[in-house]
Structure formats: C-alpha cells, structure tokens
Amino acid sequence: MAKHYVPDGLPSKIQHYIGGELVDSVSGKTFDVLDPVSNQPYVTASAGLAEDVDLAVAAARKAFVDGPWPGMLPRARAAVLNKIADAVEAQDARLAELETFDTGLPITQALGQARRAAENFRFFADLVVAQADDTYRVPGRQMNYVHRKPIGVAGLITPWNTPFMLESWKLAPALASGCTVVLKPAEFTPLSASLWAEIFTDAGLPEGVFNLVNGFGEEAGDALVRHPDVPLISFTGETTTGQTIFRNCAAGLKGMSMELGGKSPAIVFADADLDAALDSTLFGVFSLNGERCTAGSRILVERGIYDEFCARYAERARNIVVGDPHDPATEVGALVHPEHYAKVMSYVELGKSEGRLLAGGGRPSGLDTGNYVAPTVFADVPPDARIFQEEIFGPVVAITPFDTEAEALSLANDVKYGLAAYLWTADLTRAHTFAQSVEAGMVWLNSHNVRDLRTPFGGVKASGLGHEGGYRSLDFYTDQQAIHVSLGPVHTARFGASPKEQS
C-alpha cells in the first residue's frame, strides 16, 4: 500500500475570493475535495453558483472601470508581476507539496511546474514593458498608429492537470495586459488556486483585480461563460466541454482562446537516434502521470526498427517507478480522481482487445488503494482502434508500425485532434517537409516537449481555437485600436455643396 502523506497546515475550508475578501457561497453550498492516494475527502470547498459569479464579475468590473490597474504604466504592472514571481519562487517547495497532495503528480515534477509558474509571471512582466506597437506613416499626409488597451473582465477556466502552472499561464498575460479577472479552477484540484489571493495581495495587486470562484463547470463555469460583462473566455480542458463553451459564447460574441484535447503522434524513422527517441517518447507519455494534453500517446515506428523499439520501450515501461507521489524516486504517481481513474482503466481494458499488451494493463502490485495505473503499452494498434483515436489522458500508449513516409503522415493526421507532434529522424529535409505537413499546432523535431514562451501555443482541428504565448497572449487580452491622424490639408469630396462651393 502506498504511503499516505498529508502535508501540515492544510486549510479547514476553501472559499471564494471576491472583491478582496474570502467568502462562502451565497447559497452556502459546498463540495468535498478528495486526495488521490486515499480517495477520502480532506477539505470542503465553496460551490459557486450564478449569484457568486455575479458578485465576482461585479467586483472585477468595478476594478476595471474605477480602479488604477488598467491605466497603470506597463512598468508599474510589471513590478507587481515580478513580486508575484518572487513570491512563487520563495515557496516553490510548499507549492509542490500541496500540488502533489491535491493532484497525485510526482513531487519532482510538481516542483518543476511551480517554478514554471514563476517564470510565466516574469516572462510577461518583461514582455509588456518591451512591447512596441505599430506606427504607419504616409509622408506629408497621415500618421496611423495602434493604441493597445485592455479589453475588460477576463473569465479564466483552468483544468486539473498541473493546475497552478496552467492558472499562471492565463493569469500572467491577462494581468500584464491590464485586464481584471475571474478565475474558475477545476473542482478536482482547488487547493493550490486558493494560494493566489495572498500572493497577489502581498505583491500589491489592487483589490478586485483578481477574483476566484470555485465550483463545477456546469454551474460556476457556465455562469461565467454566459455573463454579459465578461467579454473574454480563456479555457483549457477537454474538447467536448470546449464545444459547449463555444456555443454559449456565441450569443455574446465573446473572444475565445481554447486549448483542448490531444492525441499527439510521435513518429520514429529507422534513421533516428533510437536511444534519444526512446527517452523522449517514454517521458512524453508517462510524465505528469500521462495527464497532459501534449502527450505523445500514439507512437508510429518504421517497420525496420519496430520490433526492437517495442521490446526496448516495453522493458523501460515495466521499470518505471509507480508509487507515493511525495517520494522523489516516484516517476508516475496517482491519477487525479476516482472518476478519471475509472475512465483510464476502461481504456486499458478496451485496449486488450484492440492491441497487443506489452506492459502494464492494470493496477501495480502492492498499491491496493488510490488511483494507480501501471504504465501500459499496447503494440500493433490499428488506426481505427479507439485507443488510437480517442484521448485517454493517462499512462497508456499505442504503438503502430508504418512502412513509408506517406503512410506515416497519413497515420499521424488520421485523428480529429491536432495539438502536437514529435518527429525523430536524421534526415533534415524529411524532418522539415514532414513537420510542415503534419496537422498539428506544434511540432518538435528530435526533441521532447520544451517550449520557448515566445512561440505560439495552440492546436488545430479539435485541439483548440486561437493561440497563446508571447505577443499572441497579449493580443488576446487587448484591443488594438487604429488611430489615424492627418498631417496636412484634408481633401474630401464635398457632398451637398453647391457647384461654386465645390470649386
């Protein structure tokens, strides 16, 4: 049985944060939050409904219209963001401890996510100061320039995998741009989100700029999406929920940024550095417990190295350390929630009839409680199999052979998703031409998932709408208003004037 570690200093309850105050739901409604090792409730959280969202949006709107934040100089906002980054870095170990307890992520990986959260704030602090807007001059006639201004209240809806880091990925650019926000974190993992209020207050963020409403997507999330005073919705989550949000944003013609599901291919050609490809493809699907949108969960391998690759991959997968998320030696921890565990295990059972099981296939021995799934490898998976087509979001991988480059490309594109792709080959020409033909928003060549924050992040097809990252994030949270100034006499056709006046 896995050790059940419980951090000291857990809150007695988790509340909303509205207008600078911690508050319960107007209705008094709450929900239980489970830890994924014991699957027992450890805290109750306030369950937000429409009236709670109304209060949070009103506070955010007041802070936007009457408060100083939108009109502050970029460097002044950047100073606050850097203080936030400093605070996150100073307590990264505590953040990781709480995140691991709440999500089941291995502690070493949770620590890395906490540090990335700090870097997100520091990056956008730098970017908003360095930002330059366009000016266009028509000599002697006109100057045209772009005036960038924050749009208003941004509704941020975040997922339960690496929640603190993904919250920072939305909060940092929204705040850097001068928007005010209402955050609705995932109901499975509200613990680390509850830390933002104190971090922001201590950093000097004005009251009402940040608001948080806990609750369920069908209630709090839906009310936020539909609210008439929320012109922007940024959502990260699964595709079906994204489609619902898309429909519900339509009435208000809201701006949307949505990063949705993925079923990303990793294509390994026979001329690849096989050791590097193995390292990358193992990490790419089993890190973060497999609960990652960019997981390379379909591995396509050229026939000439297929048997060797499968044998070596399965051997490594069988040796992955599964166990107590708080143990630094753990490589795969517990899945986030029993509902998600049941979903992943249903795919594991399905896979036994759709592919050849090489590793895993159930609960690891000695871990009789908690949401533990052994790293699971299926080979010879046909492209019409559900485990090839559908997002599992767990430590489960499908391996499929190919014979030609054209077949590899067809297999890579033969799903509804298009978030990421990974390509391993020594042929530079093939690397670039293949990458440009893959239906994916992001492609890594001979690399694992390492991102430059200046580059666009987003998917195509069912994997998303719009892009985040660098200036694209600032573009989403701001209006770019074109202002045209005449520099000389204005010659305009004089409608309605007499012939004499027109001459």
N, C-alpha and C positions, 0 to 999 in steps of 0.2 A: 504494500500500500504506500502511496506517495505521502511524504511528509506534508502536514497541513500547517503551513506557516501563516501567521496572522500578524501584520505589522502593528506596531504600537501607534496609539493616537488616532485611530480611525474615528470619523465623525459619528455622532449619535443619530444624525439625520442629515439628509442632503436637501437643501432648499433652492428655490429660485433666487435670482439676483436681479432686482428690478429697481431702476432709479437710484442706485447706490445703497440699497438695503437688501438683506436676506429676508425672504418672506416665504410663507407657506402658500399653497394653492388657495384661491378664494373658496373653493368647494371643500377644502380640507382633504381632498383625495390624495392618496399615496400609492406607491407600488414597492414591492420588495426587490432588492438587488442581490444577486447571488454571486458568490465567488466560485470560479470554475473547477477548483480542486475538490471542494466538499459539496458543491451544488446546494449549499444551505444559505438562506438569507443572512447577510451581515449588516444591512442598513436599510432603512426605508427612504425613499426619495419622493419629493412632492411631484404629483402628476398634474402637469399643466393642461388646462382646457382653454377654450377660446377667450374666456374672460381674463385669464392670466396673460395670454399673448397680447390681448388688447392693452393691458397695463404696460407691458414691456415695450410695445411699439410706441405707445404714447410717450413713455419716458425717452425712448431713443429719438423720436421725432422732435420733442421739446429740446433735447440736447443738440440736435442738428440745426434747428431753426434759431434758437435763442442762445445756445452755448458757444464757447470760444473755439471748439475743436476744428470745425470745418474751415475757419478763417485763419488759423494759425499758420505761420510760415513753415514751409516744409522742414527746415532745420529744427524748429521747435518741436514739431511732431516726432521727428527722428530722434531727438533727445529722449523723449518718453519711450519710444520703441527700444532704444538701446538700454534703457534702465530695465525694461521688461526682459530683454535678453540676458542682462546681468543677473537678474533675479532667478531666471530659469536655470542658468548655468550654476549658480550658487547652491541650488537644491536639486541638482540632477539625480543624485543617488536616491533621495527621498521620492522624487517623481517616478523614477524607475521602479522603486519598491511598491508604490501604490498602483502603478500601471500594471505591473506583473500580477499583483494580487487580484486586480479587477478583471484582467483580460486573459490571464494564463500564458502571456508571452514570456519566453525565457528572459531572465533578468539582464543578461548581457546585451540582448537585442533591444530591450526596453530602454536601457541606458543610452544606447545609440540614438534611439528615437527622441529621447528628452534633449539630447544635445543638438539634434537636427531642429527641434522646435526653437531653441535659442537662436540658431543660425538663420532660421526663417525671418525672425524679427530683425536681426542685424542686417540681413540682406536687403529687406525692403526699406529699412531706415536709410541705408546708403543710396538705394535706387531713387527714392523720392527726392533726395537732395540733389542728386546728379541729373535728374530728369530735365531734358530740354524739349520744348515744344516747337512746332514748325512755324516758320515765317516765310511768306512768299511775296516777292516784290516785283511789281511791274514798273520799271523805271519811269519816273515823272508822272505816273498816273495813279497807282494804287499800291497800298500795302495790305496784305492779308495775313492774319496771324491766328493761331489756335489758342484759345483760352480754355484750359482744362479745369474742371471744377467737380467736386464730389457730387454724386447723384442723390444720396439721401440715406434712408434706413436700409441696410442690407440684412436679409434673412439668411443665416448660415445653418445648414443642416448637415451634420457630420456623422460618420459611421463608427462602428465599434472596434474596428481593427486599427491599431496604433492611434487611438483617439486623440491623445494630447497633441501629438505631432500634426495630425491632419487638421485639428482645430486651429493650430498656429498657422498652417498653410493658407487658411482663409482669413483669420483674424488679422494677420500682419499686413497684407496688402489692403484690406478694407480700411483698417485704421490709418495706415500710411497715407491713403488717398484722401482722408478727411471724412469718410462716412462714419455713421454710428451704426451699431449692430445689435441684432438679437440672435443669439446662438441657441440652437436646439440640438444638444448632443444625443447620441444614441442611448436608448433606455437600458441596454445591457451593461453599459460602461460609463456611468455618470461621475465616477469618483474623481478622476484627475481634472475633469472640467470644472469641478467645484473649487479648484485652487485658483482659477483665473481671477476671481473677484479681488482677492487680497493682493495678488501680484500686480494687477492693474492699478488698484488704489494706491499702493505703496510707490508705484512708479510715477504717480501724478496724473493719471488719465482722468479727465473731468467726469463728474457724476452724470450718469445717464448715457454716456458714450457706449459702454458695454452693458448688455443685459443678457441674462441667461434664463431660459425656461426649460425645465426638464419635462419629460413625458413621452408619450407614444406618438409615432408618426401619424397615425390615423386621427389623432386628436390635436396635440400641440403643433406637430409638423404641418398638418393640413391647414390649421387656422393661420399659421404664419405664411404659408404659400398664398392663401386666398386674401390676406389682409390688404385693403386698398392703399394703406400708407407704407407698404413695403414694395418698392419698385424693382428690387433685385433679389434673386434667389440663387444662391450657390449651394449645390448639392453634390455630395459624394455618397454613392451607395449602389445598390443593385438595379438592374435595368428596368424591371417591372415597376418599381417604385418611381424611377425616373420618368417613365412614360406617364404615370399618374400625375406627377408634378407638372410635366409639360402641359398636359390637358388643363390642369387647374390654374396654370399661369396664363393661359390664353386669354381669358376674359379681361385680365388687366394688362395685357400686352407687356408683361414683365420681362426684364432682362434675365437671362438664364445662363448659368455655367454649370454643366453637369458632367461629372466623371463617373462613368457607370461600370458595368461588369467587363470581364475579360476572359478569354480562353486563348492565351497567347502561345504561338508556336516558337519552339527553339529548333532551328534547322542545323543539323550537323552533317557536313560533307566529309567524304572519305579523306580529303587532304587536310582536315582540321588538326590542330594541336589537341589530340584526344584527351590528354590529362587536363588541360585547361578547360576543355568543353565539359568534361565530367564534373570538375569542381563547380563550374558555373551553373550547369543545369541541375545539379543536386541542390545547391544553395538557392537557386531561383524558384524552386517549388516547395522546398521544405523549411526555409527560413520563415520567421513570423508564423510558424505553425501551418504554413500553406494558406493562411488567411490574408492574401494580398492580391490586389486587383491585377498587378502586372506579372503574376506568377507564370512562368513558362511551363504550363501544365500539359502541353502537347509537345512531345519531343519527336521530331521527324529525323530519321537517321538513314544515310545512304547504305544501300544493301551490302556493299563490300565490307563495311565495318559494323554491321548491325548486330551480329551475334556477340562479338567482343564487347561492344558498347553495352548491350543489355546485361551481359554477365557481370561486367565490372560495376555498372550502375546499381544493379540489384544487390551486389555484395556490399557496396558502400551504404545503401539504404538500410540494409539489415543491421548495420553497425551504428546507425545514428542513435544518439543518447536521448531517450524519451524519459521524462520524469519531472520532479519537482521544479516548477518554473523559477523558484528563487535560488536554485543551485546553479552556480556559474558553469558547471560542466554540462548542464542540460542544453540540448540543441533543438528539441521540439518539446513544448510544454502541453498544457491542456487547452482544448478548444473553448471558445468563449462562454458557451451556454449550452444546456442540455438540448434545447431545440435545434441548435446548429449541429451539435454532435449527432443527433438522430438523422439530420439531413445528410451529413457526410457519410455516416455509416450505411445509409440506404444506397448511396452511390457505390460504396465499397462492395456491398452485396450484389448490386447490379453488375458491376464490373467483372465479377467472377463468371458471368455468363457471356460477357462481351469481349473478354481478352484473356490472355494467359497470365495468371498471377505469379509474379516473380519474388515479391517481398511483401510483408505486412499482411493486410487483409482482415484486421480485427483489432481488438484491444491488446496492448502489450501485456505480456505476462508480468505479474506482480503489481499491476496497477488496477486494482479491482473497483475503485471508485474514482470519480472525476471524469472529465470529458477527454480521455486519452485515446488517440488513434495511432496505431503503428504506421510509420511511413510506408505507403502502399504503392507498389509498382505493377502496372499491367503492360504487357507487351502484345504485339500482333493485334493491335486495336484497329478495327476497320473504321473508315471515316464516317460511316453512318451510325456508329455506336453513340449512345447517349453520353458515355463518359468521354468521348472525343468531342462532342458538340456542346455540352452544357457546362456551365461554370459550377464547380464543386466547392471551391473556396476552402480547401483543406489539404492535408498532406497526402494527396493522391495524384499520380501521374500516369499518363497514357503514352506509350511509345509505339511508333508506327514506322515501317520501312518505306523507302522510296528508291526508284531506280534512276530517274532522270531529273534534271533541273526543272523541267516543265512540270513533272509530276509533283515535285516538292513544292513548287509555287502554288499549284492547284490545291494541294492539301493544306497549305498554310492559310489560304484565303477561303477555305470551304467551311466557314462558320459564320454566324451572324455578328460576332464580335470583331473589333479591330483596335485594340488598345496598344499592345506592344508586340514586338517580335525580336528574336535573338538569332544571329546567324554566325556560324562557325565555319570558316574556310580560309585557306591560304591564298586563294585566287582573288586578287584585289579587284579586277574588272568584274568578276562574278559577284563579289561582295556588294559593290555599289549598284550594279544593274538589278540584282535580285532585291536588294533592300528597297529600291525605288519602286519596285513592282508589288511589294507586299502591301496589303490593305491593313495598315496599322499606323496609328498616330506617332509612334516612336519605335525606332529600330536600333538595336545595339549590335555592332559588328565586332566579333571576337572580344566581347566584353560582357560583364554582368551588369546588373541594373545600378549604374552610378550616374547621377544626374548633375548637370550644371544648372543651377537655379535660374540662369538667364534664358534657358531654352524653353520652348513651348511644351506643356504637359497636357495631353488630352488624347482622345481616341476618335475613331471614325465608326461608321455603321452603328451598331447597338452599344458601342462603348462610350458614347458621350456626345456632348454638344458644346462647342467652344473650346478654348484653351486657357490654361493658367500658366504662370511662370513669367518672371521678368516683367517687361512692359505690358505684356498681354494681360496680366492681372490688374495692373493699374488702369489699363484701357477699360476693363470690365466695370470697375468701381467709379469711373469718372465719365462725365460728358465732355466731349471735345467740341467746343463751340467755336465756329468760324466767325471771325470779326473782320470786316472789310472797311478800309479807310481810304478815302480819295485823297490824292496828293496834289491835285490840280483842278482846273475847271471841269465841271461835270457836264457832259453833253448828252442830254436826254431828249428824246422825241417829245415835243410839247403838245400832247393830246389836248384838244379842246381850245387851243389858242387860235386867234384869227390869222389869216394869211400874213397880214402885216406884222403881227407879233412873232410869227414863226420865222420871219426873215432875219 
